[in-house]
Amino acid sequence: MRKPFITAKIKKLFHGFSSVRSYKVDEAKARQLPLVIFYKDDTMTIYPKDLDKGIPNGYKIKSKQKEGQVYDLIDYDWKADPKIMQETLL
């Protein structure tokens, strides 16, 4: 069974922004699925209607993993999802 969302992991924030590779955003748009960004112990969910609100940085980056793949980074203002404590659910 496929996940009902697309995931991206980031290692750092830059001036409060999370940078996601454009092919992850494009996949989420094409499949109309939320993009869930993982950073340390936090997550941020970007729903399909908000995927266009990202800011492309304009620099083309050559992939070190896939030969011939070129992508750019799309920045989203980091707003972590609220944490739900198990005790509040009981």
C-alpha positions in Angstrom: 0.0 0.0 0.0 1.3 3.4 -0.9 1.6 6.3 1.6 -1.0 8.9 1.4 1.7 11.6 1.2 5.1 12.4 -0.2 8.0 12.7 2.2 11.1 14.9 2.3 13.8 15.0 4.9 15.9 18.1 5.6 19.0 18.5 7.7 18.8 22.3 8.4 16.7 25.4 8.1 18.1 28.5 6.4 16.7 31.7 7.9 13.6 29.9 9.0 13.0 28.3 5.6 13.0 24.6 4.6 14.4 23.9 1.2 12.9 20.9 -0.7 14.0 19.5 -4.0 11.7 20.5 -6.8 11.1 16.9 -8.0 9.5 16.1 -4.6 7.2 19.1 -4.9 6.4 18.2 -8.5 5.5 14.6 -7.5 3.2 15.9 -4.7 1.5 18.2 -7.2 1.1 15.6 -9.9 -0.4 13.1 -7.4 -2.4 15.7 -5.5 -0.9 14.5 -2.2 0.4 16.4 0.8 4.1 16.9 1.2 5.4 16.1 4.7 8.8 17.6 5.5 10.8 16.0 8.4 13.3 18.1 10.3 14.8 16.7 13.5 11.8 15.7 15.7 9.3 18.0 13.9 7.2 17.7 10.8 5.6 20.2 8.5 2.7 19.3 6.2 2.1 21.2 3.0 -1.2 20.4 1.4 -1.7 20.3 -2.4 -3.4 23.7 -2.4 -0.4 25.3 -0.7 2.4 23.7 -2.8 2.5 26.6 -5.2 3.3 29.0 -2.3 6.9 27.9 -2.2 9.7 30.2 -3.4 12.0 28.7 -6.0 15.6 29.6 -5.5 16.4 29.7 -9.2 19.7 27.7 -9.1 19.9 24.5 -11.0 21.6 21.7 -9.1 23.0 18.5 -10.7 22.1 15.4 -8.8 25.0 13.3 -7.4 22.7 10.3 -7.2 21.0 10.2 -10.7 23.1 11.1 -13.7 21.5 13.7 -15.8 18.9 14.8 -13.2 18.8 18.5 -12.6 16.6 20.1 -9.9 16.3 23.3 -7.9 15.3 24.0 -4.4 11.9 25.3 -3.3 11.8 27.2 0.0 8.9 27.0 2.4 8.5 29.1 5.5 9.0 26.5 8.3 5.9 26.1 10.5 6.0 22.9 12.4 2.9 20.8 12.8 1.4 20.9 16.3 2.5 18.0 18.4 -0.4 15.9 19.7 0.3 14.4 23.1 -1.1 10.9 23.7 -2.6 12.0 27.0 -4.8 14.5 25.3 -6.3 11.8 23.1 -7.5 9.7 26.1 
